[in-house]
Amino acid sequence: MTDVVAVWDVILSDGIHKIEFEHGTTSGKRVVYVDGKEEIRKEWMFNLVGKETFYVGAAKTKATIHILSDKGYVFKYILEIERKSFVKYVENRSKTTNTWVLHLDGENFRIVLEKNSMDVWCNGEIIESAGEFVDDGTETHFSVGSHDCYIKAVSSGKRREGIIHTLIVDNREIPESLQ
């Protein structure tokens, strides 16, 4: 029998990672699983509160689970990613990345643009890309299989909206995904 008390789905550039946390409130046992693989196991801990720090994904993103005592023997579990609360991390991620999901040659592809570094990820791996300036903005060119792709970045003309990124595959626009 497991004592799983919290589960989070964390979206990173290399994919969606499932974090599960077991906490034995009588033994103090703590177990952290990332994508079903055990990352941390501590048995028989006398201190029932504290924190566990571990790394997630290909880029080894730092994550910490805080175990807090609430009223009585009730506990709260708070996940931090890159020193931000899970909620703040999700909000920030939507501002710093664009994601597209597409189907080509019978396969699904998840393309992620990290706006701060202009790294392009495809199905969990950074792929080689080349940027160039064009008349109305920039284009970041790369290939997915035998398909020519580029991400076009143009100004929205509105300060609050900033730059608009559009994925073009084989001269057709791909709608952005929410994940």
Secondary structure, 3 states (H helix, E strand, C coil): CCCEEEEEEEEECCEEEEEEEEECCCCCCEEEEECCEEEEEECCCCCCCEEEEEEECCCCEEEEEEEEECCCCCEEEEEEECCEEHHHHHHHHHHHEEEEEEEECCEEEEEEEECCCCEEEECCEEECCEEEEECCEEEEEEEECCEEEEEEEEECCCCCCCEEEEEEECCEEECCECC
